[in-house]
Amino acid sequence: MKKTILFSITVILVSVIAILFIKDSNDHHECSQIQEIKTSDSGTTVVTTNTHVCKEKFNF
């Protein structure tokens, strides 16, 4: 019984630590948003697109 409780607590603790590590590592500090606005011949805004540009090598 005690082994089962200890194993359960260990699994939960390792899972929480892994989730916190992934969230901390995935901060996107080197990323930016590029906004492209296209206009028609009459001067009205037709299409606006936002592009996520990320220079991070690895992303979780």
Sequence and secondary structure as in RCSB ss.txt:
>XXXX:A:sequence
MKKTILFSITVILVSVIAILFIKDSNDHHECSQIQEIKTSDSGTTVVTTNTHVCKEKFNF
>XXXX:A:secstr
 HHHHHHHHHHHHHHHHHHHHHHHH   TTEEEEEEEEE TTS EEEEEEEEEE  S   
